[in-house]
Amino acid sequence: MGKVYNEIDLEAFEYVPAELREKHFIEEALTYVQGNVSLAAVMLNVPSRTLFHKIKKYEIETDSFNFSY
C-alpha cells in the first residue's frame, strides 16, 4: 500500500486546523481502501473503534465509499 499523503501539499496543511486535517486523512484513507474501516484504521495506526468514533464525530458520509468492516 502507498502512503495516503503522497499527493498532499503538506506546507499548505500547516494553516489548516488539526481537526480538519484529521478528517481529511480519514476520508483519504477510507477512499484508498474503498471504505474498509479495519484497513483504514491500520493505515492510520488507530484502533478500529477509535476510527468509527471519529467517523461519527466528523460526520463523514460513508455512502460514497463501498463501506465494509
C-alpha positions in Angstrom: 0.0 0.0 0.0 1.2 3.5 -0.8 1.1 6.4 1.6 -2.1 8.4 1.6 -0.3 11.7 2.0 1.9 11.4 -1.1 -0.1 13.8 -3.2 -1.0 16.3 -0.5 0.8 19.7 -0.2 1.8 19.4 3.5 3.0 23.0 3.6 -0.5 24.2 2.9 -1.8 22.0 5.7 0.2 23.9 8.3 -2.5 26.6 8.2 -5.5 24.2 8.4 -6.9 23.4 11.9 -5.9 20.0 13.2 -9.5 18.6 13.2 -9.9 19.4 9.5 -6.6 17.7 8.7 -7.6 14.6 10.7 -10.9 14.5 8.9 -9.2 14.8 5.6 -6.7 12.0 6.3 -9.6 9.7 7.5 -11.5 10.4 4.3 -8.4 9.8 2.1 -7.6 6.5 3.9 -11.3 5.3 3.5 -11.2 6.2 -0.1 -7.9 4.4 -0.6 -9.2 1.2 1.0 -12.7 1.5 -0.6 -14.4 2.1 2.8 -12.8 -0.8 4.7 -12.6 0.7 8.2 -10.4 -2.0 9.5 -7.8 -1.4 6.8 -8.1 2.3 7.2 -7.5 2.0 10.9 -4.3 0.0 10.3 -3.1 2.6 7.7 -3.8 5.4 10.2 -2.4 3.4 13.1 -5.5 3.7 15.3 -7.9 1.1 16.7 -11.0 0.5 14.5 -13.2 1.5 17.4 -11.5 4.9 17.5 -11.8 5.3 13.8 -15.6 4.6 14.0 -15.9 7.2 16.7 -14.0 9.8 14.6 -16.2 9.0 11.5 -19.2 9.7 13.6 -17.6 12.8 15.2 -16.7 14.4 11.9 -20.0 13.3 10.3 -18.1 11.6 7.4 -20.6 10.5 4.8 -20.0 6.8 4.4 -22.4 6.4 1.4 -19.7 7.5 -1.0 -17.5 4.5 -0.1 -18.0 0.8 -0.7 -18.4 0.6 3.1 -17.2 -2.6 4.7 -15.7 -3.7 8.0 
